[in-house]
Amino acid sequence: MRILRPVRLRRRGSSSRSSVNSSSTVPSVCPEAGRSLCIDVYSGQVSSSGTGTELAASLRAVGLRVTATRERVYAAIARSPHATPEALTELVNLDEPAIPPSSVYRALDALEEAGLVTHTHLDHHAPTYHRADHAQHLHLVCRECGAVTESPASVADDLVATLADRHGFAADVTHMAIHGRCAACRP
C-alpha cells in the first residue's frame, strides 16, 4: 500500500521553475474549487528514463506518430502520476514552448489509445492519468482530508470474483476510486 504525498509545482517565473516543493499541503484530489494545480508525485518512485523507445513503439504500433507534445505529456505523467489534464498542461508548460490545453487532451487520447496511459476518476471532477504500467491498483480517497492511498488491485479479488459469479460481470476495479475515511481521519 502506498500513500501519495501531495505537492505543488512552482509556476513559471518562480525562483526555481521546475523544482517540486514537497512541503506543500495541497490535498491530492484538490477538492477546493478554483485549484489550478493538483499533482501527486512519488518521491523517487517514478522514473521517466527509457520511456522514449517504449513511447515510439507503442504509438507506431497503433498507427500514430511520435510528436513532441506526446513525448512531453508522457514524461509529465511519468513524473507526476494521478495528474489531471489541467495539471499536466501546467506541468508541461513549465518548459518552452507552451502547449495549449486542447493539445494536451489530444495527446492524452493518443497515449491512452496506444495503451501507454490510463485514467481514473478519483472524484466528480476531471480524470487523473497515470502510466499503464502503474495502473494495477485501487485508489482509496479520503473524504475528509483528500488523501489518496494506493492499494494493490488484488485486495478486491473476492469482489471481482463475486460479481463475475453472480452477474457474469467482469469488473475493472483499477478504473475507479473507493471513497471513505482514512485511518488518520476516522474517530
Backbone hydrogen bonds in HBPLUS format (Angstrom, degrees):
<---DONOR---> <-ACCEPTOR-->    atom                        ^
c    i                          cat <-CA-CA->   ^        H-A-AA   ^      H-
h    n   atom  resd res      DA  || num        DHA   H-A  angle D-A-AA Bond
n    s   type  num  typ     dist DA aas  dist angle  dist       angle   num
A0002-ARG N   A0150-GLU O   2.94 MM 148  4.99 150.3  2.02 129.6 139.3     1
A0150-GLU N   A0002-ARG O   2.66 MM 148  4.99 171.6  1.66 163.6 160.8     2
A0004-LEU N   A0148-VAL O   3.11 MM 144  5.85 170.3  2.12 165.9 168.7     3
A0007-VAL N   A0039-ILE O   3.43 MM  32  6.21 159.7  2.47 158.1 162.2     4
A0014-SER N   A0011-ARG O   2.99 MM   3  5.75 151.4  2.08 144.7 146.2     5
A0019-SER N   A0016-SER O   3.34 MM   3  5.65 166.7  2.36 114.9 118.8     6
A0030-CYS N   A0027-PRO O   3.01 MM   3  5.00 155.5  2.07 106.1 114.0     7
A0035-ARG N   A0032-GLU O   3.41 MM   3  6.13 153.2  2.48 137.2 136.5     8
A0044-GLY N   A0042-TYR O   2.78 MM   2  5.80  99.8  2.43 120.4 105.3     9
A0055-LEU N   A0051-THR O   2.81 MM   4  5.82 161.0  1.85 152.6 158.7    10
A0056-ALA N   A0052-GLY O   2.96 MM   4  6.11 170.6  1.97 150.3 152.6    11
A0057-ALA N   A0053-THR O   3.01 MM   4  6.12 172.3  2.01 154.0 156.4    12
A0058-SER N   A0054-GLU O   2.97 MM   4  6.02 164.3  1.99 150.0 154.8    13
A0059-LEU N   A0055-LEU O   2.96 MM   4  6.07 164.6  1.98 155.9 160.3    14
A0060-ARG N   A0056-ALA O   2.98 MM   4  6.05 168.6  1.99 152.0 155.8    15
A0061-ALA N   A0057-ALA O   2.96 MM   4  6.00 143.4  2.09 140.5 150.5    16
A0062-VAL N   A0059-LEU O   3.21 MM   3  5.63 145.0  2.34 106.9 115.8    17
A0064-LEU N   A0059-LEU O   2.83 MM   5  4.93 160.1  1.86 145.3 139.6    18
A0063-GLY N   A0060-ARG O   3.00 MM   3  4.81 163.7  2.03 105.5 107.8    19
A0071-GLU N   A0067-THR O   2.98 MM   4  6.24 159.7  2.02 151.2 157.2    20
A0072-ARG N   A0068-ALA O   2.91 MM   4  6.11 160.1  1.95 149.3 154.3    21
A0073-VAL N   A0069-THR O   2.90 MM   4  6.09 163.3  1.93 155.7 160.3    22
A0074-TYR N   A0070-ARG O   2.93 MM   4  5.99 161.9  1.97 146.7 152.1    23
A0075-ALA N   A0071-GLU O   2.98 MM   4  6.13 158.2  2.03 145.9 152.0    24
A0076-ALA N   A0072-ARG O   2.96 MM   4  6.14 150.1  2.05 141.6 150.0    25
A0077-ILE N   A0073-VAL O   2.98 MM   4  6.27 153.0  2.05 148.9 155.7    26
A0078-ALA N   A0074-TYR O   2.99 MM   4  6.26 153.1  2.07 145.8 153.4    27
A0079-ARG N   A0075-ALA O   3.05 MM   4  6.31 145.7  2.17 142.9 151.5    28
A0080-SER N   A0076-ALA O   2.82 MM   4  5.89 139.6  1.99 142.2 154.3    29
A0082-HIS N   A0129-TYR O   2.86 MM  47  5.03 137.7  2.04 135.7 146.1    30
A0129-TYR N   A0083-ALA O   2.96 MM  46  5.57 156.7  2.02 139.5 142.5    31
A0088-LEU N   A0084-THR O   2.84 MM   4  6.12 157.8  1.89 156.1 163.0    32
A0089-THR N   A0085-PRO O   2.88 MM   4  6.09 151.7  1.96 145.9 153.4    33
A0090-GLU N   A0086-GLU O   3.08 MM   4  6.42 159.7  2.12 148.0 152.6    34
A0091-LEU N   A0087-ALA O   2.87 MM   4  6.10 152.7  1.94 145.5 154.0    35
A0092-VAL N   A0088-LEU O   2.84 MM   4  6.06 172.9  1.85 158.4 158.7    36
A0093-ASN N   A0089-THR O   3.04 MM   4  6.07 140.0  2.21 140.0 151.0    37
A0094-LEU N   A0091-LEU O   3.13 MM   3  5.47 164.5  2.15 111.9 114.6    38
A0103-SER N   A0100-PRO O   3.00 MM   3  5.46 128.6  2.27 111.3 124.0    39
A0104-VAL N   A0100-PRO O   3.22 MM   4  6.63 149.4  2.32 148.4 157.5    40
A0104-VAL N   A0101-PRO O   3.06 MM   3  5.01 117.9  2.47  94.5 110.2    41
A0105-TYR N   A0101-PRO O   2.95 MM   4  6.29 160.4  1.99 158.1 162.5    42
A0106-ARG N   A0102-SER O   3.04 MM   4  6.29 157.6  2.09 142.4 148.5    43
A0107-ALA N   A0103-SER O   2.88 MM   4  6.06 154.2  1.95 143.6 151.0    44
A0108-LEU N   A0104-VAL O   2.87 MM   4  6.14 156.2  1.93 150.7 157.2    45
A0109-ASP N   A0105-TYR O   2.97 MM   4  6.26 157.0  2.02 149.6 155.5    46
A0110-ALA N   A0106-ARG O   3.01 MM   4  6.28 159.0  2.05 148.2 153.5    47
A0111-LEU N   A0107-ALA O   2.85 MM   4  6.07 163.2  1.87 154.4 159.2    48
A0112-GLU N   A0108-LEU O   2.88 MM   4  6.03 151.2  1.97 146.6 154.4    49
A0113-GLU N   A0109-ASP O   2.89 MM   4  6.08 156.1  1.94 145.9 153.0    50
A0114-ALA N   A0110-ALA O   2.95 MM   4  6.18 146.0  2.07 145.4 154.4    51
A0116-LEU N   A0111-LEU O   2.93 MM   5  5.33 151.5  2.01 172.9 165.2    52
A0115-GLY N   A0112-GLU O   2.98 MM   3  5.02 154.8  2.05 102.7 110.7    53
A0132-ALA N   A0116-LEU O   2.75 MM  16  5.18 170.9  1.76 127.8 127.1    54
A0118-THR N   A0130-HIS O   2.93 MM  12  5.75 159.5  1.97 166.8 173.4    55
A0130-HIS N   A0118-THR O   3.08 MM  12  5.75 154.2  2.15 156.5 162.3    56
A0120-THR N   A0128-THR O   2.83 MM   8  5.35 150.1  1.92 150.7 160.6    57
A0128-THR N   A0120-THR O   2.80 MM   8  5.35 167.0  1.82 159.1 162.9    58
A0134-HIS N   A0131-ARG O   2.95 MM   3  5.37 157.8  2.00 114.1 119.6    59
A0135-ALA N   A0132-ALA O   3.27 MM   3  5.03 152.3  2.35 113.5 109.4    60
A0137-HIS N   A0135-ALA O   2.86 MM   2  5.71 137.8  2.04 104.5  93.1    61
A0138-LEU N   A0151-SER O   2.67 MM  13  5.14 165.4  1.69 163.1 165.9    62
A0151-SER N   A0138-LEU O   3.16 MM  13  5.14 152.6  2.24 132.5 137.2    63
A0178-ILE N   A0139-HIS O   2.77 MM  39  6.15 165.2  1.79 168.0 172.9    64
A0140-LEU N   A0149-THR O   2.83 MM   9  4.99 168.9  1.84 154.8 158.0    65
A0149-THR N   A0140-LEU O   2.84 MM   9  4.99 164.9  1.87 144.5 149.4    66
A0141-VAL N   A0178-ILE O   2.84 MM  37  6.06 156.8  1.89 145.3 153.2    67
A0180-GLY N   A0141-VAL O   3.05 MM  39  6.34 150.3  2.14 159.7 160.6    68
A0142-CYS N   A0147-ALA O   2.94 MM   5  5.33 166.7  1.96 157.2 161.7    69
A0146-GLY N   A0142-CYS O   2.98 MM   4  4.93 136.6  2.18 124.8 135.5    70
A0143-ARG N   A0180-GLY O   2.71 MM  37  5.71 165.2  1.73 177.6 174.0    71
A0155-VAL N   A0152-PRO O   3.12 MM   3  6.04 171.3  2.13 125.5 127.6    72
A0156-ALA N   A0153-ALA O   3.01 MM   3  5.81 165.9  2.03 123.9 128.4    73
A0157-ASP N   A0154-SER O   3.10 MM   3  5.09 164.1  2.12 112.2 112.3    74
A0160-VAL N   A0156-ALA O   2.95 MM   4  6.23 166.9  1.97 162.8 166.3    75
A0161-ALA N   A0157-ASP O   2.90 MM   4  6.06 160.0  1.94 149.7 155.3    76
A0162-THR N   A0158-ASP O   2.90 MM   4  6.06 157.5  1.95 147.8 154.0    77
A0163-LEU N   A0159-LEU O   2.95 MM   4  6.19 163.6  1.97 155.7 159.6    78
A0164-ALA N   A0160-VAL O   3.04 MM   4  6.22 152.3  2.12 143.6 151.4    79
A0165-ASP N   A0161-ALA O   2.87 MM   4  6.07 162.0  1.90 151.7 156.5    80
A0166-ARG N   A0162-THR O   2.91 MM   4  5.97 174.7  1.92 156.6 158.4    81
A0167-HIS N   A0163-LEU O   2.97 MM   4  5.49 150.2  2.06 132.9 141.8    82
A0169-PHE N   A0163-LEU O   3.36 MM   6  5.59 168.2  2.38 123.6 120.1    83
A0168-GLY N   A0164-ALA O   2.88 MM   4  4.33 134.6  2.09 116.4 123.1    84
A0175-HIS N   A0172-ASP O   3.45 MM   3  6.02 169.4  2.46 113.0 116.0    85
A0185-CYS N   A0182-CYS O   3.07 MM   3  5.38 135.7  2.27 105.2 117.1    86
A0186-ARG N   A0182-CYS O   3.06 MM   4  6.24 128.5  2.34 151.7 166.1    87
